[in-house]
Amino acid sequence: MAVRWMAEMDSAEELDPLLAKLDPEQRAAASSLVGPTCIIAGAGTGKTRTITHRIAYGISKGYFSANRVLALTYTSKAAAELRTRLRALGVGEVSAKTFHSAALAQLDYFWPQFTGVRAPQVLEGKSRLLGRLAEERKYKVDAATLRDLAAEIEWRKVSLLSLDEYAQLNRKPPAGLSKEKLLEFLVAYEDAKTAANQIDWEDVLVLCLGMLRSEPRALAHVHQQYRFFTVDEYQDISPLQHALLDAWLGDRSDLCVVGDPNQTIYSFTGASSKFLQTFQSRYENASVIELTRNYRSTKQIVTFANRLRTAKSPMGEGGLSPLESQGTTGLAPRLQSFGNATEEATYVAHQIKGLLAEGVKPRQIAVLYRVNGQSESIEAALANAQLPYQLKGGVRFFARPEIQLAIRAINAEVATQNNKPTHKAVEEICRGLGWSLREPDAANAAAREKWESLNALLQILDEMPEGTSLDVFQKELAERAHSQHEPESAAVTLATIHAAKGLEWDHVFILGVNEGYLPISYAKAESQIAEENRLLYVGVTRAKKSLMISWNGTESRFINLLRAAPESK
C-alpha cells in the first residue's frame, strides 16, 4: 500500500517522544514498522533523522530487537553519523555499517571455519598494483588512466559480470589503451592479486555473496544475527550489493530503504536506481512514503531545485511532488556568465573574500564543479587572494604525514607515562611539527595546509571534556581515524559535485557550468543527459543560504531551463 500521508492523530492523544518532533510525513515513515517500507526522501528533508527515529521507535515498541538491526550505508563517515545519532536515541547497540564492512566482518569470521586459514588481506588500493603491471609491460599510462582502469575493474564486478561476459561488451577503454590491452590488464590484475593472496573491496562483496550461497551454515548464522535491515542511499545500490542484501534478507521482508531518484548520479560506477523504482512491484504490500519538506535551503534555492527535479515516482504516479521549503526567504540564486575561466574564478574569489569580511566562516563556503580539472583556476584565484581552501577528495585528514607523525608522538607519550598535562603535551608535539600561534601566509599553500591540519588536531582536543587524559585522547583519535570522522577544516571547500553529495554549506558557488562540462561532452543518450541534470540538482541542493551558478563559455542547456521554468513551491 502506498502511503503519502499520516492520519491525523487525536489531539488528546499524546505523541510518543520519538515521534513528536517529526513532521507528518516523517512520522508516517518512522511508524511504518511492519513489512517492507520505502522512503522517498528529497534533498534536505531529514532522511537520516527519520530512519534513526524509525529504528529507535521500532525498538521501543518491541517490533525490532536492537542487536538484530543492521543499518547499511555507503561511507564510513555516514555509518559513523548513524551510530552517533542512534546512541543519542538510546539504541547504541544497533549495528550501523557500510556494505563492505558488514561483508568483511562475515568473511573474517567464516573464512577460517571453512578453509582453515585466515581470510586474504584486502588490497589498500588498485592504482599501485596497476601501475606496477603497466611498468612490467612497458605501457606508458598516466595517473588518470590508472584511475579509469581501477574504475572499470570496479564496474565489472559490481555489475556481476565475469571477465568473459565483460569482454563481449562494447565498453570504451580508458584513454591510451586498446580493448585488447584493457582485457590483458584485467586478467593480469586478478592473477597478481591471487598470487599475493589479496582481494580488493569488490571481491569482499563477491566472496561474501558466494559464501552465503554455497554454505548453508553461514547463511543460517547471518539470518539469525540480523533480521531488520535499513538501507540508506538506496538509489545508489549496485546489482552486486542488491544480490548480497537479498541473501541477507532471505525470504523475509523486514526491510526499510531510503533514497531519492533525483540524486541518482553514480550509474557510471554500476549503481542502478531501478531497485528503488521497482521497490513496490518487488515487495507485496510495501509502504511508500514521500518526504517533501526541505529544511535545508531558502525558498529561492528550493525553487531552483524544483526546476531540475525530473525523476518519476516509484509509485508509478507520474512525477515526484515538488520540494516544499520550510526555510526563510533569502537571496535569489545568481546566474552569471564570464569570458574565460580565469575571469570567472577571480570573481568567485572576490565574492568569497566579501563573505569572509562579513563574518562568514570559510568552512561554510564551497566551490563546486563537474570535473577535477576545473579546480585549477579557482585554486590559483584563491591562492592569489590569500584565502585558505581544501580540496575534497585529496589526502584524508588522518592520512596526512603531519597527522600521522603527531599521532605516533602522542602514542609514544602515552607509553612513557610522564603525566604531562594533555594540552601541553599535544601542543608541544604540534609545535615540533610546524604549528605556531601565528597562522602562516595563505599564499604559502603547503605551509598553510600543514598548519591547518595540526590546528584541527588541537581543536579536536579543545572539544574534549575538561581534564581529558592523554590516553583517552589517543583512543578518541583512533576511533575517529577508524570511522573517518574528520574535523571540520577552517578553509573553503573545493569539490566536484559528485564528491559533494551528502554535504551542505551556507554558501555555494557552482562554476564552469558550460555545455561540454555539464552536461559532460560524452553524455549523448537521453539517460546520460538526465543524469547530468540530476547532478546539477545535487549541486544546487547543497546550498543553504546563497547560490551562484556561473559559466565561462557556451552556457549549459540547463541554464536556460533554470531561467525559463515556472516558479514552484
C-alpha positions in Angstrom: 0.0 0.0 0.0 1.4 3.4 -1.0 1.4 5.9 1.8 1.9 9.7 1.3 0.2 10.8 4.4 -0.2 10.2 8.1 -3.6 10.0 9.6 -4.1 12.9 11.9 -3.8 11.8 15.5 -6.4 12.6 18.1 -5.3 15.9 19.6 -5.9 14.5 23.0 -3.6 11.6 22.3 0.0 12.4 23.3 2.6 11.5 20.7 5.4 9.2 21.5 8.5 11.3 22.3 10.4 9.6 19.5 7.7 10.8 17.0 6.8 14.2 18.5 9.5 16.2 16.8 9.0 14.7 13.4 6.8 16.2 10.7 3.7 14.2 9.5 5.5 12.5 6.6 8.5 11.7 8.7 6.1 10.3 11.4 4.4 8.2 8.8 7.8 6.7 7.8 9.0 6.3 11.3 5.9 4.5 12.4 5.8 2.2 9.4 7.3 -0.8 11.2 5.8 -3.9 9.7 6.7 -5.2 6.2 8.8 -3.5 3.5 9.0 0.3 3.6 10.4 2.7 1.0 11.1 6.3 2.0 11.5 8.7 -1.0 13.4 11.5 0.7 14.1 14.6 -1.3 17.2 16.7 -0.6 17.2 18.3 2.8 14.1 16.5 4.0 15.6 14.9 7.1 16.1 11.3 5.9 18.8 10.4 8.5 16.6 11.8 11.3 13.7 9.8 10.0 15.4 6.4 9.7 17.2 6.7 13.1 13.9 7.6 14.8 12.2 4.8 13.0 14.8 2.3 14.3 14.6 3.7 17.9 10.8 3.8 17.8 10.6 0.2 16.5 12.9 -1.0 19.3 10.9 0.9 22.0 7.7 -0.7 20.8 9.1 -4.2 20.7 8.9 -4.6 16.9 12.7 -4.7 16.5 15.4 -6.4 18.5 18.3 -3.9 18.8 21.0 -6.5 18.4 19.4 -7.8 15.2 19.1 -4.5 13.4 21.6 -3.7 10.6 21.7 -0.2 9.1 23.6 -0.1 5.9 25.1 2.9 4.1 27.9 3.7 1.6 30.6 5.5 3.5 32.3 5.0 6.9 31.5 8.7 7.7 27.8 8.1 7.1 27.9 5.0 9.1 29.6 6.8 12.0 26.9 9.5 11.8 24.2 6.9 12.1 25.9 5.3 15.1 26.2 8.7 16.8 22.6 9.5 16.3 21.4 6.1 17.4 23.4 6.3 20.6 21.8 9.7 21.3 18.4 8.0 20.9 19.4 5.3 23.4 19.9 2.4 20.9 23.7 2.4 20.6 23.7 -1.4 20.3 22.3 -1.2 16.8 24.9 -2.1 14.1 25.4 0.7 11.5 27.9 -0.3 8.8 28.9 0.0 5.2 28.1 -2.9 2.9 31.8 -3.6 2.7 32.5 -3.5 6.4 29.5 -5.8 7.1 30.6 -8.3 4.4 34.2 -8.2 5.5 33.3 -8.9 9.1 31.4 -12.0 7.9 34.3 -13.1 5.7 36.8 -12.8 8.5 34.5 -14.8 10.8 33.6 -17.6 8.5 36.6 -18.0 6.2 38.8 -19.7 8.8 36.0 -22.1 9.7 35.5 -23.3 6.1 39.1 -23.1 4.9 41.3 -23.5 8.0 43.3 -20.3 7.1 42.8 -16.6 7.6 40.9 -14.6 5.0 43.1 -12.9 2.4 44.2 -9.4 3.1 42.3 -6.5 1.4 44.3 -4.6 -1.1 44.7 -1.0 0.0 44.4 0.5 -3.4 44.3 -0.7 -7.0 46.4 2.1 -8.6 49.7 1.0 -7.2 49.3 -2.6 -8.4 48.0 -1.5 -11.8 51.0 0.9 -12.1 53.4 -2.0 -11.4 51.7 -4.1 -14.0 51.9 -1.3 -16.5 55.7 -0.9 -15.8 56.2 -4.7 -16.3 54.6 -4.4 -19.7 56.3 -1.1 -20.6 53.0 0.6 -21.1 53.0 4.3 -20.7 49.9 5.2 -18.7 49.3 8.3 -16.6 47.6 8.6 -13.2 44.2 9.4 -14.8 44.4 6.2 -16.9 45.2 4.2 -13.9 42.2 5.7 -12.1 40.0 4.8 -15.1 41.3 1.3 -15.1 40.5 0.9 -11.4 37.0 2.3 -12.1 36.5 -0.2 -14.9 37.5 -3.1 -12.6 35.0 -2.0 -10.0 32.2 -1.5 -12.6 32.7 -5.0 -13.9 32.5 -6.6 -10.5 29.5 -4.6 -9.1 27.7 -5.3 -12.3 28.1 -9.1 -11.6 29.9 -9.7 -14.9 32.6 -12.4 -15.4 35.7 -11.5 -17.4 34.2 -13.4 -20.4 30.9 -11.6 -20.2 32.7 -8.2 -19.8 34.8 -9.0 -22.9 31.6 -9.3 -25.0 30.5 -5.7 -24.1 31.3 -2.7 -26.3 32.8 -0.7 -23.4 35.1 2.2 -24.3 38.6 1.5 -22.8 40.5 4.2 -20.8 42.5 6.7 -22.8 45.6 5.3 -24.5 44.5 1.6 -24.2 43.1 -0.7 -26.8 40.4 -3.1 -25.8 42.9 -6.0 -26.0 45.3 -4.2 -23.6 42.4 -3.4 -21.3 41.4 -7.1 -21.1 45.1 -8.0 -20.6 45.2 -5.6 -17.7 42.1 -7.1 -16.1 43.4 -10.6 -16.3 46.8 -9.7 -15.0 45.3 -7.7 -12.1 43.3 -10.7 -11.0 46.3 -13.1 -11.4 48.5 -10.7 -9.4 46.0 -10.5 -6.5 45.6 -14.2 -6.4 49.4 -14.7 -6.3 49.8 -12.3 -3.4 46.8 -13.8 -1.6 45.0 -10.5 -1.7 41.4 -9.4 -2.5 40.0 -6.0 -3.4 37.0 -4.3 -1.8 34.7 -5.6 -4.6 36.0 -9.1 -4.0 34.9 -8.7 -0.4 31.2 -8.5 -1.6 31.6 -11.1 -4.3 33.2 -13.6 -1.9 30.7 -13.0 0.9 27.9 -13.5 -1.5 29.4 -16.7 -2.9 30.0 -18.0 0.7 26.4 -17.4 1.7 25.1 -19.1 -1.4 27.3 -22.1 -1.0 27.5 -22.6 2.8 24.1 -23.1 4.4 25.6 -22.9 7.9 27.0 -19.4 7.2 23.6 -18.2 5.8 21.7 -19.6 8.7 24.1 -17.8 11.1 23.7 -14.5 9.4 19.9 -14.9 9.3 20.0 -15.5 13.0 22.3 -12.5 13.6 20.4 -9.9 11.5 16.7 -9.7 10.8 15.8 -6.0 10.4 17.5 -4.0 7.7 17.7 -0.3 6.8 19.5 0.8 3.7 20.4 4.4 3.1 21.0 6.0 -0.3 19.1 3.1 -1.9 19.1 4.8 -5.3 22.9 4.1 -5.5 22.8 0.4 -4.8 24.6 -1.8 -7.3 23.4 -5.2 -8.6 26.2 -6.9 -6.5 25.1 -5.0 -3.3 21.4 -5.8 -4.1 22.2 -9.5 -4.5 24.1 -9.5 -1.2 21.2 -7.7 0.5 18.8 -10.3 -0.9 21.0 -13.1 0.6 21.0 -11.3 4.0 17.2 -11.0 3.9 16.4 -14.4 2.7 12.6 -14.9 2.4 11.9 -12.2 5.0 10.7 -8.7 4.2 11.8 -6.7 7.3 13.4 -4.0 5.1 13.3 -0.2 5.0 15.1 1.6 2.2 15.5 5.4 1.7 16.6 7.2 -1.4 15.9 10.0 -3.8 15.6 9.2 -7.6 16.7 12.8 -8.3 20.0 12.1 -6.7 20.9 9.1 -8.9 24.3 10.2 -10.1 26.5 7.2 -9.9 25.4 5.0 -12.8 29.0 5.1 -14.2 30.1 3.1 -11.1 27.4 0.4 -11.7 24.8 1.9 -9.4 21.2 1.5 -10.5 18.1 3.3 -9.4 15.9 0.5 -10.9 15.8 -1.2 -7.5 14.4 1.9 -5.9 12.0 2.5 -8.8 10.7 -1.1 -8.8 10.5 -1.5 -5.0 6.8 -1.6 -4.7 6.4 -4.1 -7.5 9.0 -6.4 -6.0 7.6 -6.3 -2.4 4.0 -7.1 -1.9 2.1 -4.7 0.5 5.1 -2.3 0.5 4.6 1.1 2.1 6.0 4.1 0.2 6.3 7.4 1.9 7.5 10.6 0.3 9.3 13.3 2.3 9.0 16.7 0.6 9.6 19.3 3.3 13.0 20.8 2.8 14.6 22.1 6.0 18.0 23.0 4.5 17.6 25.7 1.9 15.9 29.1 1.4 12.7 29.2 -0.5 14.5 30.7 -3.6 17.1 27.9 -3.6 14.3 25.3 -3.3 12.6 26.9 -6.3 15.7 26.4 -8.3 16.0 22.8 -7.2 12.4 22.1 -8.2 13.1 23.3 -11.7 15.6 20.4 -12.0 13.5 17.6 -10.5 12.6 15.3 -13.3 12.6 11.8 -11.8 9.3 9.8 -11.9 7.7 8.5 -8.7 8.5 4.8 -7.8 4.8 4.5 -7.2 4.0 4.9 -10.8 2.0 8.1 -10.3 4.0 10.4 -12.6 6.5 12.9 -11.3 7.5 13.3 -7.7 6.0 16.0 -5.6 7.9 19.3 -5.5 10.0 20.1 -2.5 8.4 22.5 0.0 10.8 24.9 1.6 10.5 25.2 5.4 13.2 27.8 5.4 13.2 31.5 5.3 13.1 33.8 2.3 16.7 34.6 1.1 18.7 36.0 -1.8 17.7 34.9 -5.3 20.3 32.5 -6.8 22.5 34.1 -9.3 23.2 33.0 -12.9 26.3 34.7 -14.3 28.4 34.5 -17.5 32.2 35.2 -17.8 34.6 35.5 -20.7 37.0 32.8 -19.5 37.8 30.6 -16.6 40.3 33.0 -15.0 37.8 35.8 -15.0 35.2 33.6 -13.5 37.5 32.2 -10.8 38.7 35.7 -9.9 35.2 37.0 -9.4 34.2 34.0 -7.3 37.3 34.5 -5.1 36.3 38.2 -4.7 32.8 37.1 -3.6 34.3 34.7 -1.1 36.5 37.4 0.3 33.5 39.6 0.8 31.6 36.8 2.7 34.6 36.3 5.0 34.7 40.0 5.6 31.1 39.8 6.7 32.0 37.2 9.3 31.2 34.0 7.4 33.5 31.2 8.3 35.5 29.6 5.5 34.1 26.1 6.2 30.6 27.4 5.4 31.6 28.1 1.8 32.0 25.6 -1.1 33.0 25.9 -4.7 31.7 23.0 -6.8 32.5 21.9 -10.4 31.9 19.0 -12.7 35.4 17.6 -13.2 38.6 17.8 -11.1 40.4 19.7 -13.9 38.2 22.7 -13.4 39.7 23.3 -9.9 42.9 24.7 -11.3 41.6 28.2 -12.0 39.8 28.6 -8.7 42.8 27.2 -6.7 45.0 29.9 -8.3 42.5 32.7 -7.7 42.0 31.7 -4.0 45.8 31.5 -3.5 46.3 34.9 -5.1 43.6 36.3 -2.8 45.4 34.6 0.2 42.2 32.6 1.0 42.5 29.2 2.7 41.0 26.3 0.8 40.9 22.5 0.9 40.3 20.0 -1.9 37.6 17.5 -1.2 38.9 14.1 -2.2 42.5 15.0 -1.6 44.6 13.3 1.1 42.4 12.4 4.0 43.0 14.1 7.3 44.3 11.0 9.2 46.4 10.0 6.3 48.3 13.3 6.2 52.0 12.9 7.1 52.0 15.6 9.8 48.9 14.0 11.5 50.4 10.5 11.4 53.6 11.8 12.9 51.6 13.7 15.6 49.6 10.5 16.5 52.8 8.4 16.7 54.3 11.0 19.0 51.1 11.0 21.1 51.3 7.2 21.3 54.9 7.4 22.5 53.9 10.0 25.1 51.2 7.7 26.4 53.7 4.8 26.5 56.2 6.8 28.7 53.5 7.7 31.2 55.2 11.0 32.1 51.9 12.5 33.4 52.4 15.7 31.4 49.2 17.8 31.1 47.4 16.6 28.0 47.1 20.0 26.2 50.7 20.9 26.9 51.9 17.5 25.6 49.9 17.8 22.4 50.7 21.4 21.8 54.5 20.7 22.2 54.1 17.8 19.6 52.3 20.1 17.2 54.9 22.9 17.6 57.6 20.4 16.9 55.9 19.6 13.6 55.4 23.2 12.4 52.4 24.6 14.3 52.5 28.0 15.9 50.1 30.5 17.3 50.7 32.7 14.3 48.9 31.5 11.1 51.2 31.2 8.1 50.6 33.3 5.0 47.8 31.9 2.9 49.9 32.3 -0.2 52.2 29.6 1.1 49.7 26.8 0.3 51.8 23.9 1.6 52.7 25.5 4.9 49.2 26.7 5.4 47.7 23.3 4.7 50.1 21.7 7.2 49.3 24.3 9.8 45.5 23.9 9.3 45.9 20.1 9.9 47.8 20.5 13.1 45.4 23.2 14.3 42.5 21.0 13.6 44.1 18.3 15.8 44.3 20.8 18.6 40.7 21.8 18.1 39.7 18.1 18.5 41.4 18.2 21.9 39.7 21.6 22.7 36.3 19.9 22.1 37.0 17.1 24.6 35.8 17.3 28.2 38.0 19.3 30.6 40.6 17.1 32.2 40.7 14.5 29.4 43.8 12.3 29.8 46.3 11.8 27.0 45.4 8.1 26.7 41.7 9.0 26.3 42.6 11.5 23.6 44.7 8.8 22.0 41.7 6.5 21.9 39.4 9.3 20.6 41.8 9.8 17.7 42.0 6.1 16.9 38.2 5.9 16.8 37.9 9.0 14.6 40.5 7.6 12.2 38.7 4.2 12.0 35.3 5.8 11.3 36.8 8.5 9.1 35.3 11.1 11.4 37.4 14.1 10.3 37.4 17.5 11.8 36.0 20.5 10.0 38.6 22.5 8.2 38.9 26.3 8.6 39.0 26.5 4.8 36.8 27.0 1.8 35.9 23.6 0.3 36.6 22.8 -3.4 34.9 19.7 -4.7 33.4 18.0 -7.6 29.6 17.8 -7.4 29.9 14.0 -7.1 32.2 14.4 -4.0 29.8 17.0 -2.5 26.8 14.7 -2.4 25.5 14.3 1.1 27.2 17.5 2.3 25.9 21.1 2.7 27.2 24.6 3.1 25.7 28.0 3.7 27.1 29.5 0.5 27.7 27.5 -2.7 29.3 28.6 -6.0 28.9 26.2 -8.9 31.3 27.3 -11.6 32.1 26.0 -15.1 28.5 25.1 -16.0 29.4 25.1 -19.7 28.0 22.9 -22.4 30.6 20.1 -22.7 31.2 20.1 -18.9 27.6 20.0 -17.5 26.3 18.1 -19.4 29.7 16.4 -20.0 30.7 16.1 -23.7 30.4 12.3 -23.8 26.8 12.3 -22.4 24.8 11.7 -25.6 22.0 9.3 -24.7 18.8 10.7 -23.1 19.5 8.7 -19.9 23.0 10.3 -19.7 21.7 13.8 -20.1 19.1 13.1 -17.4 21.8 12.0 -15.0 23.8 15.2 -15.8 20.6 17.2 -15.0 20.3 15.3 -11.7 24.0 16.1 -11.0 23.2 19.8 -11.2 20.2 19.3 -8.9 22.6 17.7 -6.3 24.9 20.7 -6.6 22.0 23.2 -6.2 20.6 21.4 -3.1 24.0 21.6 -1.3 23.3 25.3 -0.7 21.5 26.6 2.4 21.6 30.4 2.2 23.1 31.6 -1.1 23.8 30.1 -4.5 25.7 31.3 -7.6 25.9 29.3 -10.9 28.3 30.5 -13.5 29.9 29.6 -16.8 32.8 30.8 -19.0 31.9 29.7 -22.5 28.8 28.3 -24.1 26.3 28.1 -21.4 24.8 24.7 -20.4 21.4 23.8 -21.7 20.4 23.6 -18.1 20.9 27.3 -17.6 18.1 28.1 -19.9 15.9 25.6 -18.0 16.6 27.4 -14.8 15.8 30.7 -16.4 12.6 29.8 -18.1 10.9 27.3 -15.8 7.9 28.4 -13.9 8.0 29.1 -10.2 7.5 26.0 -8.0 6.8 25.7 -4.3 
